[in-house]
Amino acid sequence: MADGKSTDSVLGLFLRLYWMMLGNGVLVIAAAFPLAYPQIPVVLPLAVFGLGVISLIAARFIDIRFCGGQTSDGTPASIKDWIRYVKILVSSALLLLGIVWGLRALLASMD
């Protein structure tokens, strides 16, 4: 039978894998989807993008609060680190959306 610590380690590993890599991949795909398929309504990829951002914020919070999340230098992460992460993530997400919408408008004007 596994103890609580090993369960926390598995959950923490999954959360770190998600917020560091997988979740960001979802954001990139959801952002690029309207460029690849301009005929579809943008509501679906925009909703997936928004939910992706929210899930990344939640995953990082749970990692820090309950799974002993760490910073890149190996020290325990704090809520201050989480707030910094949220600011960077939201800023980057808005920048990515701006670039994609700009490209979409540019491509639409070329048709």
N, C-alpha and C positions, 0 to 999 in steps of 0.2 A: 504494500500500500504506500502510495506516495505521500510525503508530508506536505504541509502548506508551503514551505519554502520552495520546493521544486515546482509546485504548481505556479507559484508567483513567478518563478524564473521562466517557465514556458510562456505564461501570459506576457511577461515583460519582454521576452524575446520577440513574440509575435507583434506586440505593440510597437517595439522599436523598428522592426522590419517594415511594418506598415507606415509609420510616420516618416521614416527616413527614405523609403524607396517606393513601395507599392502605391501608397496614397498619392504621391507626387506623379507617378505614372498615370493614374486615373485622371488627375487634373489635366495633364498634358493632352491625353487622348480626348477628354471631354471638350477641351478648348479648341483642339484642332478639328474636331468632327464637323462643325459648320463650314469649315473651309473645304473639306473633302466632299461633303454632301450639302451643297448650298440650297437644294430644293426642299430639304426637310425643315419643319418649324424649329426655330432656335430654342424653344422653351425646354425641350427634353435635354439637350446637352448642357444648357444653362442650369437646369435643376440638378443634373448630375454633378456639375462643377461646384455649385453651391453646397450640395450635400457632402461632396468630397472635402471641401475646405472645413466644414463643420466637423466632419469625422476626424480629420487630421488634428484639429484643435482639441477635440475630446480625447483622442488617443494619446496625445502628448501629455495632457493633464492627468489621465489615469496612470500613465507610465511614471510621471513624477510623483504623484500623490500616493499611489498604492503599490508600485512595483520597483521602487528604488531607482528611478531614472537618473541618469548621469549626464553631465556636460561632456563636450568633446575631449576635455582634458582629464576626465575620469573622476571629477569631484561630484558629489551629490547635487542634483539639480533642485532648484527652488522655484517657488511661484514667480519670483522675479525673472528667472530664466524662461518660464512658460509665457509670461507677458511679452518678453522680447521675441520669443518664437512666434507668437500670435501676430505681433506687429509686422515682422518680416514676412510671414506667410500671407497675410492679407494684402500687404503692399505688393508683393510679388504676384499674387493672384490677380489683383486689379491691373497691374502692368501687363501681364500675359493676356488678359481679356482685352485690354486696349489695343495691343498689337494685333491680336486675332481679328477684332472688329474692324480695325483700320485696314488690314489686308483684305478682309471680306468686302469692304466698301470699294477698295481699289480694284479688286478683281471684278466686282459687279459693274463698275464704271467702264471696264475694258470690253465688256460684252456688247 
